[in-house]
């Protein structure tokens, strides 16, 4: 017997060695699920190892250069860019501009980190702080017109990239892929 089949066989020793199996329902498709999981991991590793031609569009390069002027030596701008995209998305889709506490909670980062990020964006004229019209003690955060334009430009670029990729799939495959990605996303654990 292979190591994988020994681990998947519910025996007393396996339960003692791997108590998690004691709490999971052993089903016939466990082997298939494990094989599929291995294939996904191989695909993920392949995706990480290939060198895609991901030259950013001119608007992204300009935006990064603009941000670097306001926060020189900020560290990993690629990582910062992901955080900034999350900030843009939060601010773009909120009906009411959020407070700094709400931004911090939505990003799942400490208030000090959220404040530092917003300060950076305020100095770059991408985000602005505004007083709450109902309570002047409350300060809210919203995108400036420049921030809205940057977000819309980036989303249009991403939409074009998705359209180019999806052109290689049939309508049925596109719908199936969308359905499966949505289902997988819904199953991912969310930190709160």
Backbone bond lengths (Angstrom), bond angles and torsions (degrees), N, CA, C in turn:
res aa  C-N    CA-C-N  psi(-1)  N-CA   C-N-CA  omega(-1)  CA-C   N-CA-C  phi
1 X - - - 1.455 - - 1.524 109.63 -
2 X 1.328 115.28 144.62 1.461 119.19 179.50 1.520 109.83 -78.56
3 X 1.321 114.68 163.71 1.463 119.43 178.30 1.518 110.17 -60.11
4 X 1.336 116.46 -41.40 1.473 120.13 -179.53 1.521 110.67 -61.81
5 X 1.354 117.48 -42.18 1.459 118.35 -178.31 1.520 110.76 -71.35
6 X 1.337 117.53 -31.29 1.462 119.56 176.10 1.521 110.89 -65.64
7 X 1.318 115.92 -40.08 1.457 119.63 -179.82 1.521 111.80 -70.01
8 X 1.324 116.74 -27.70 1.458 120.13 -177.51 1.517 113.06 -89.87
9 X 1.324 116.90 -9.76 1.449 120.15 179.88 1.520 108.43 -85.58
10 X 1.337 118.07 122.67 1.460 119.70 -177.96 1.526 111.45 -75.60
11 X 1.315 115.97 91.91 1.463 121.10 177.00 1.509 108.09 -114.99
12 X 1.337 114.95 167.92 1.459 118.60 177.86 1.520 111.59 -59.16
13 X 1.333 117.16 -44.56 1.458 119.31 -178.01 1.527 111.24 -65.94
14 X 1.322 116.99 -37.56 1.460 119.29 179.00 1.516 110.48 -65.88
15 X 1.328 116.82 -38.72 1.458 120.12 179.05 1.515 109.94 -65.98
16 X 1.344 117.08 -38.77 1.460 119.82 178.81 1.527 110.81 -68.79
17 X 1.355 116.46 -40.69 1.456 119.72 -179.17 1.519 112.00 -73.44
18 X 1.306 115.78 -39.08 1.456 121.36 -176.98 1.524 109.13 -125.62
19 X 1.335 117.38 79.15 1.466 119.85 -175.35 1.517 114.54 -61.27
20 X 1.339 117.62 -18.32 1.468 118.17 179.09 1.521 111.18 -60.98
21 X 1.349 117.16 -30.62 1.463 121.28 178.54 1.531 110.44 -64.82
22 X 1.317 116.31 -27.85 1.448 120.63 179.39 1.532 110.72 -63.12
23 X 1.330 115.75 -29.38 1.449 119.90 -175.11 1.527 113.10 -99.34
24 X 1.305 117.19 -4.21 1.461 119.61 179.13 1.511 109.78 -108.59
25 X 1.275 115.34 147.72 1.457 121.48 179.88 1.525 108.56 -79.03
26 X 1.317 116.80 120.59 1.460 120.92 179.25 1.527 107.62 -79.16
27 X 1.307 116.12 122.44 1.456 120.83 179.43 1.515 109.24 -121.58
28 X 1.307 115.59 162.82 1.458 120.23 -179.42 1.517 112.29 -62.93
29 X 1.300 118.41 -29.13 1.455 120.00 -176.66 1.523 113.78 -86.20
30 X 1.324 118.46 8.22 1.453 121.02 179.53 1.518 111.13 -59.35
31 X 1.334 116.79 -42.85 1.456 119.98 179.55 1.523 109.79 -62.41
32 X 1.325 117.34 -44.21 1.459 121.12 179.28 1.523 109.61 -63.00
33 X 1.318 118.02 -44.46 1.454 121.72 -179.95 1.521 110.48 -61.49
34 X 1.324 117.74 -42.98 1.458 121.13 178.01 1.519 110.96 -64.09
35 X 1.323 117.09 -39.64 1.467 120.28 178.67 1.523 110.87 -65.84
36 X 1.303 116.26 -42.16 1.463 120.58 178.35 1.530 109.74 -64.47
37 X 1.334 116.59 -42.17 1.466 120.36 178.33 1.522 110.39 -59.93
38 X 1.320 117.38 -41.59 1.468 121.37 177.15 1.520 110.80 -61.36
39 X 1.328 117.08 -41.45 1.458 120.84 179.49 1.534 110.80 -65.67
40 X 1.332 116.97 -38.53 1.463 120.28 176.81 1.519 110.59 -64.22
41 X 1.337 116.44 -42.36 1.464 120.00 178.68 1.526 110.90 -63.38
42 X 1.321 117.13 -40.85 1.468 120.71 176.84 1.528 110.31 -62.20
43 X 1.325 116.58 -43.07 1.462 121.09 178.96 1.531 110.57 -64.17
44 X 1.319 116.22 -41.80 1.464 121.45 178.30 1.528 110.02 -62.06
45 X 1.338 117.02 -45.26 1.461 120.97 178.66 1.529 110.50 -62.68
46 X 1.316 116.80 -38.94 1.467 120.96 177.55 1.528 110.17 -63.27
47 X 1.328 116.08 -43.95 1.464 120.61 -179.82 1.528 111.01 -61.78
48 X 1.312 116.56 -38.46 1.467 120.60 179.66 1.523 110.96 -70.06
49 X 1.331 116.61 -36.37 1.464 119.80 -173.19 1.526 114.23 -82.61
50 X 1.347 117.80 -20.63 1.466 117.76 -179.16 1.521 109.68 -77.67
51 X 1.276 114.82 152.25 1.470 120.80 -179.56 1.518 108.28 -105.21
52 X 1.308 114.93 94.09 1.460 119.64 178.88 1.519 109.81 -75.64
53 X 1.299 115.49 152.63 1.449 120.54 173.87 1.527 106.73 -83.88
54 X 1.309 115.09 88.14 1.461 120.14 -177.16 1.528 110.52 -109.60
55 X 1.314 115.76 46.55 1.457 118.71 176.53 1.517 107.86 -61.30
56 X 1.330 116.41 120.99 1.464 117.95 -177.99 1.525 111.13 -67.62
57 X 1.324 115.97 150.28 1.463 119.56 178.11 1.529 109.97 -67.34
58 X 1.297 115.34 162.72 1.470 121.49 -176.12 1.533 112.05 -56.43
59 X 1.340 117.58 -39.36 1.465 118.78 -178.48 1.533 111.17 -64.00
60 X 1.326 117.70 -34.22 1.464 121.01 179.02 1.522 110.64 -71.00
61 X 1.320 116.56 -42.10 1.467 120.50 178.18 1.528 109.57 -62.00
62 X 1.323 117.18 -45.61 1.471 121.18 179.16 1.521 111.03 -61.34
63 X 1.324 116.11 -42.33 1.464 120.80 179.91 1.529 110.35 -62.27
64 X 1.320 117.08 -46.29 1.472 120.84 179.53 1.533 110.56 -61.94
65 X 1.317 117.10 -42.89 1.459 120.29 178.96 1.525 110.42 -63.66
66 X 1.325 116.45 -40.51 1.459 121.24 177.78 1.529 110.23 -60.93
67 X 1.320 117.11 -45.76 1.467 120.92 179.97 1.519 112.06 -64.87
68 X 1.329 117.02 -39.39 1.464 120.51 -179.36 1.525 111.75 -62.10
69 X 1.327 116.94 -30.41 1.469 119.52 177.41 1.522 111.70 -64.52
70 X 1.343 116.55 -29.97 1.455 120.44 -177.34 1.527 112.96 -94.46
71 X 1.307 116.96 -10.79 1.463 120.65 179.91 1.530 108.82 -147.48
72 X 1.337 117.87 66.03 1.463 119.73 -177.72 1.520 110.98 -62.89
73 X 1.314 115.53 141.92 1.463 120.51 179.33 1.511 112.67 66.29
74 X 1.324 117.07 32.51 1.463 121.33 -176.02 1.517 112.89 -69.47
75 X 1.311 117.55 -10.96 1.462 119.21 -178.48 1.507 110.40 104.88
76 X 1.314 115.46 -138.74 1.458 121.56 -175.97 1.520 109.96 -79.31
77 X 1.323 116.29 96.49 1.470 119.92 -177.39 1.518 111.56 -65.39
78 X 1.350 117.64 -27.60 1.468 119.63 177.44 1.524 109.27 -63.32
79 X 1.338 116.62 -44.18 1.452 120.25 178.38 1.523 109.55 -66.37
80 X 1.343 116.28 -42.13 1.455 120.48 177.72 1.521 110.61 -61.15
81 X 1.336 116.67 -37.32 1.454 120.76 -178.52 1.530 110.46 -62.52
82 X 1.337 117.42 -38.64 1.468 120.32 177.49 1.532 110.15 -64.63
83 X 1.317 116.89 -42.22 1.468 120.71 177.64 1.526 109.57 -63.63
84 X 1.321 116.69 -43.84 1.461 120.07 -179.91 1.520 111.27 -62.60
85 X 1.318 116.95 -39.58 1.465 119.50 178.56 1.527 110.06 -62.87
86 X 1.334 117.12 -38.51 1.465 120.07 176.60 1.527 110.40 -64.27
87 X 1.338 117.33 -41.62 1.475 120.96 178.34 1.528 109.40 -61.15
88 X 1.339 116.39 -47.87 1.466 120.70 179.50 1.525 110.40 -57.11
89 X 1.316 116.95 -45.49 1.468 121.16 -178.06 1.523 110.75 -62.68
90 X 1.317 116.81 -44.15 1.471 120.65 178.71 1.526 110.47 -60.55
91 X 1.327 115.81 -48.41 1.465 119.28 -176.76 1.526 112.48 -69.68
92 X 1.314 117.43 -33.53 1.464 121.31 -179.21 1.523 112.07 -70.37
93 X 1.319 117.03 -33.07 1.468 119.81 -171.51 1.527 114.29 -101.61
94 X 1.302 117.89 -1.81 1.456 120.32 177.77 1.520 110.00 -81.27
95 X 1.342 116.57 136.17 1.468 119.93 176.72 1.519 109.65 -70.90
96 X 1.336 115.95 -41.08 1.455 121.93 177.33 1.526 107.10 -112.50
97 X 1.325 118.42 132.14 1.462 118.67 178.00 1.541 110.41 -55.15
98 X 1.331 117.53 136.08 1.468 119.97 -176.76 1.528 112.08 -79.95
99 X 1.324 114.20 160.87 1.459 120.73 171.61 1.530 107.73 -81.23
100 X 1.313 117.50 170.30 1.468 120.53 177.46 1.531 110.49 -62.25
101 X 1.313 116.82 -36.87 1.472 119.91 177.39 1.517 111.83 -62.65
102 X 1.322 116.60 -39.49 1.469 120.87 178.57 1.531 110.88 -69.28
103 X 1.334 117.17 -38.57 1.467 120.41 176.77 1.521 109.31 -62.23
104 X 1.325 115.99 -45.91 1.465 121.41 179.06 1.524 111.09 -58.91
105 X 1.316 116.74 -45.33 1.472 120.95 179.95 1.527 111.43 -65.94
106 X 1.339 116.88 -42.83 1.470 120.52 -179.99 1.525 111.78 -64.30
107 X 1.327 116.80 -35.72 1.464 120.95 179.44 1.527 112.33 -83.62
108 X 1.331 115.43 -14.03 1.467 121.48 -176.96 1.528 111.00 59.01
109 X 1.337 115.01 45.39 1.460 121.51 176.59 1.522 108.03 -131.30
110 X 1.338 117.57 160.21 1.473 119.43 178.49 1.532 111.34 -60.25
111 X 1.314 114.96 152.05 1.466 121.23 -179.95 1.524 110.87 -57.00
112 X 1.326 117.58 -38.46 1.465 120.43 -179.38 1.527 111.12 -63.07
113 X 1.323 117.98 -38.79 1.469 121.63 178.61 1.522 111.02 -68.92
114 X 1.329 116.16 -40.55 1.469 120.42 178.17 1.524 109.72 -64.37
115 X 1.319 116.59 -41.57 1.466 121.03 179.42 1.521 110.92 -63.67
116 X 1.327 117.17 -44.47 1.462 121.50 178.94 1.543 110.52 -60.57
117 X 1.329 116.46 -42.00 1.465 121.30 179.48 1.527 110.50 -64.90
118 X 1.319 116.60 -45.80 1.476 120.46 179.75 1.529 110.30 -66.11
119 X 1.336 117.91 -39.35 1.469 120.05 176.40 1.523 110.63 -56.98
120 X 1.324 115.63 -43.25 1.465 122.20 179.05 1.524 110.11 -60.16
121 X 1.330 116.45 -45.85 1.467 121.06 -178.69 1.525 112.20 -70.77
122 X 1.336 117.46 -32.65 1.469 120.90 176.17 1.527 109.16 -65.88
123 X 1.340 116.90 -44.32 1.473 119.58 -179.44 1.521 111.49 -64.43
124 X 1.342 117.09 -25.87 1.469 121.52 178.45 1.527 112.22 -90.52
125 X 1.345 117.47 4.91 1.471 123.28 179.09 1.535 112.52 60.40
126 X 1.322 115.82 38.83 1.463 121.25 178.75 1.527 110.12 -108.98
127 X 1.313 115.13 -29.41 1.463 122.78 179.82 1.519 106.95 -130.35
128 X 1.333 115.50 150.89 1.463 119.56 175.92 1.519 109.70 -135.38
129 X 1.313 114.32 150.52 1.465 120.73 173.97 1.526 107.41 -94.26
130 X 1.336 114.98 136.27 1.463 119.92 -179.93 1.521 108.78 -132.55
131 X 1.334 115.16 149.08 1.465 120.13 176.96 1.518 109.51 -75.25
132 X 1.319 115.73 144.08 1.460 121.11 175.73 1.527 107.38 -71.96
133 X 1.334 118.71 127.67 1.465 120.20 -177.51 1.536 113.02 -64.76
134 X 1.338 117.08 -23.32 1.469 119.97 -178.47 1.522 113.06 -92.59
135 X 1.332 117.08 -19.58 1.460 120.86 -178.36 1.525 107.76 -151.33
136 X 1.314 117.13 102.07 1.462 121.88 -174.05 1.522 112.64 -64.68
137 X 1.335 118.00 -14.40 1.474 120.24 177.55 1.521 111.16 -75.30
138 X 1.313 117.07 -20.12 1.467 122.54 -177.19 1.522 109.62 -92.18
139 X 1.330 115.04 130.39 1.470 120.94 177.66 1.520 108.16 -110.33
140 X 1.306 115.12 131.53 1.463 121.33 179.95 1.524 109.87 -114.24
141 X 1.325 115.28 165.10 1.468 121.57 -176.83 1.520 108.74 -122.47
142 X 1.336 116.57 134.65 1.460 120.32 177.82 1.527 109.48 -145.28
143 X 1.326 115.40 159.78 1.459 120.83 176.53 1.525 109.73 -72.36
144 X 1.318 116.27 143.54 1.462 120.40 170.72 1.527 106.98 -78.46
145 X 1.316 116.56 176.17 1.469 118.90 176.52 1.528 109.85 -60.85
146 X 1.332 116.98 -38.12 1.470 120.80 176.69 1.529 110.20 -61.19
147 X 1.324 116.76 -42.14 1.465 121.27 178.33 1.514 111.81 -62.36
148 X 1.338 116.58 -43.48 1.476 120.42 177.36 1.527 110.67 -61.17
149 X 1.327 117.04 -43.14 1.466 120.85 -179.93 1.524 110.92 -63.37
150 X 1.326 116.84 -43.85 1.465 120.26 178.72 1.523 110.98 -60.48
151 X 1.329 116.24 -44.80 1.468 120.36 -179.43 1.529 110.53 -62.70
152 X 1.341 116.81 -47.45 1.467 120.23 -179.51 1.526 111.28 -62.36
153 X 1.325 117.43 -41.03 1.468 121.30 179.09 1.518 110.76 -62.83
154 X 1.319 116.42 -45.00 1.474 120.54 179.87 1.524 110.70 -64.59
155 X 1.328 117.52 -41.66 1.458 120.26 179.68 1.527 111.46 -66.31
156 X 1.316 118.03 -38.04 1.469 121.06 176.46 1.528 110.62 -63.80
157 X 1.323 115.91 -41.21 1.467 120.15 177.67 1.528 110.29 -62.22
158 X 1.339 116.83 -46.99 1.472 121.18 -179.63 1.533 110.16 -62.82
159 X 1.321 116.92 -39.58 1.461 120.99 179.15 1.530 110.45 -61.87
160 X 1.323 116.80 -41.84 1.465 121.07 177.78 1.522 110.75 -62.69
161 X 1.336 116.67 -41.36 1.465 120.81 178.80 1.532 110.80 -62.55
162 X 1.326 117.03 -42.79 1.466 121.22 179.23 1.528 109.60 -65.30
163 X 1.331 117.71 -42.08 1.467 121.02 179.26 1.526 111.14 -61.09
164 X 1.325 117.30 -40.84 1.473 120.56 178.11 1.520 110.97 -63.10
165 X 1.316 116.61 -42.52 1.466 120.93 179.37 1.530 110.58 -66.97
166 X 1.318 116.77 -45.77 1.465 120.80 -176.09 1.524 113.05 -69.41
167 X 1.321 117.47 -18.53 1.467 120.64 178.56 1.530 111.32 -61.83
168 X 1.333 117.07 -18.69 1.472 121.95 -179.99 1.531 112.51 -88.26
169 X 1.326 116.94 0.46 1.461 122.13 -179.22 1.525 109.61 -116.91
170 X 1.326 116.04 148.90 1.465 119.78 174.33 1.531 108.74 -71.15
171 X 1.320 116.73 166.74 1.460 121.14 178.04 1.526 110.45 -57.84
172 X 1.331 116.02 -43.51 1.462 120.74 179.48 1.533 110.88 -62.69
173 X 1.326 117.31 -42.69 1.465 120.99 179.45 1.522 110.86 -65.55
174 X 1.332 116.71 -38.55 1.465 120.44 177.93 1.525 110.91 -61.39
175 X 1.334 115.73 -46.54 1.461 120.25 -179.88 1.524 111.14 -64.94
176 X 1.330 116.48 -40.45 1.463 120.76 179.32 1.531 110.20 -65.37
177 X 1.330 117.74 -44.13 1.455 121.52 179.20 1.522 110.42 -62.05
178 X 1.312 117.20 -45.55 1.456 121.46 178.71 1.525 110.71 -60.32
179 X 1.328 116.45 -45.46 1.462 121.21 178.59 1.532 111.07 -59.84
180 X 1.323 116.69 -46.44 1.473 120.43 -177.41 1.531 111.82 -69.09
181 X 1.320 117.26 -39.44 1.467 119.55 177.40 1.522 110.90 -65.12
182 X 1.338 116.53 -41.33 1.468 120.20 178.06 1.526 110.49 -62.74
183 X 1.325 116.27 -42.65 1.462 121.07 179.56 1.532 110.52 -63.82
184 X 1.335 116.85 -44.92 1.465 120.40 179.00 1.528 110.70 -63.14
185 X 1.324 117.04 -42.12 1.463 121.16 179.40 1.521 111.56 -62.94
186 X 1.326 116.62 -39.85 1.459 121.30 178.11 1.517 112.62 -64.20
187 X 1.341 117.02 -25.66 1.462 121.02 -178.67 1.530 113.59 -88.94
188 X 1.332 117.22 -12.24 1.461 119.55 -179.01 1.521 109.82 -68.77
189 X 1.331 115.90 139.69 1.477 118.13 177.35 1.530 110.04 -71.09
190 X 1.308 115.81 138.17 1.459 121.57 -179.75 1.518 108.41 -110.41
191 X 1.330 116.49 129.77 1.462 120.44 177.22 1.517 109.49 -78.61
192 X 1.274 116.38 132.99 1.475 121.86 173.75 1.492 109.41 -139.09
